[in-house]
Amino acid sequence: MKVFVTGASGFIGTAVVSELASLGHEVVGLARSEESAAKIKSLNPAVKILHGELKDLDTLKRGAAESEGVIHLGFVHDFKKFDECCEIDRQATVAMLESLKGTNRPFIYTSGTFGLRSGKVAHEGDASDENFKSPRALTEETALSYKDKGVSVRCVKLAPSVHGKGDKAFIPMLMNIAKTAGESGYVGQGRNVWPAVHRLDAAHLFRLVLEKGRSGRVYHGVAEQGIPLKDIAQAIGEVLDVPAVSIPVNNAEEHFGIMVLFIARDGPTSSETTRKELGWEPKQLGLLEDIRTNYRSA
């Protein structure tokens, strides 16, 4: 299958491109620079490059129209301009979907499990949390609506911690905060949990969703249902040789900065339906072992 991948040079995208190309799919990766293009080509010489970025809607339309399937992983990760980044994502998503209308070709949208209801185990059929609804959740709803417009839309909700070599997201951010503060923090008793998945397991899931997924379905990229934040803080503390400490709720914003939006969120998430339907079996290191083994130079 000829597959157009946005975010192809990213942390998850490189794993997805490698997974697809190694199993015979013809991959076209979106590259915003020569450096990104070289990174994508280094994964597999057979991978083709489409030069452009998420704001180049005509390029995205062409990439989607000329493909037999799309995996949309690209997103501008700038928390200071989050709403603006979400609007870029919305326009990019709609542009590609419009190019696919009536073709019944697969389109995979990527979002996160943090948008699900907090405090209880979330399942694949659960609705988004109305109290924590980001613009990305609205774009996800828009994308899924195209199942009624002749596009085989599927959604992969990824765990908040997609970990592994090259991670630049939540765990490295928490490590940098701990380095600066001289202590690895969690809020209150640290009993709230984060789901997690290794990037290679996530890449395998995206391939399965492309090949076997069903239109209108939501799949959970979750290998571990929920890891207590206190355990994560302790693992980070061991790696950095700093104490793991409880941060009072009133001091959380000062200590964690932008991460305060996520640090105390309780998001246990099941992937039981995803595993049963697709035969997905995560096999890589768990988050705590990965932190202790591979994050010492993060």
Sequence and secondary structure as in RCSB ss.txt:
>XXXX:A:sequence
MKVFVTGASGFIGTAVVSELASLGHEVVGLARSEESAAKIKSLNPAVKILHGELKDLDTLKRGAAESEGVIHLGF
VHDFKKFDECCEIDRQATVAMLESLKGTNRPFIYTSGTFGLRSGKVAHEGDASDENFKSPRALTEETALSYKDKG
VSVRCVKLAPSVHGKGDKAFIPMLMNIAKTAGESGYVGQGRNVWPAVHRLDAAHLFRLVLEKGRSGRVYHGVAEQ
GIPLKDIAQAIGEVLDVPAVSIPVNNAEEHFGIMVLFIARDGPTSSETTRKELGWEPKQLGLLEDIRTNYRSA
>XXXX:A:secstr
 EEEEETTTSHHHHHHHHHHHHTT EEEEEESSHHHHHHHHHH TT EEEE  TT HHHHHHHHHTSSEEEE   
   GGGHHHHHHHHHHHHHHHHHHHTTS  EEEEEEEGGGB TTS B TT  B GGG  HHHHHHHHHHHGGGGT
 EEEEEEE SEEESTT  SHHHHHHHHHHHHTSEEEETT   EEEEEEHHHHHHHHHHHHHH  TTEEEEE SEE
EEEHHHHHHHHHHHHT  EEEE GGGHHHHHGGGHHHHT    B  HHHHHHH     S  HHHHHHHH TT 
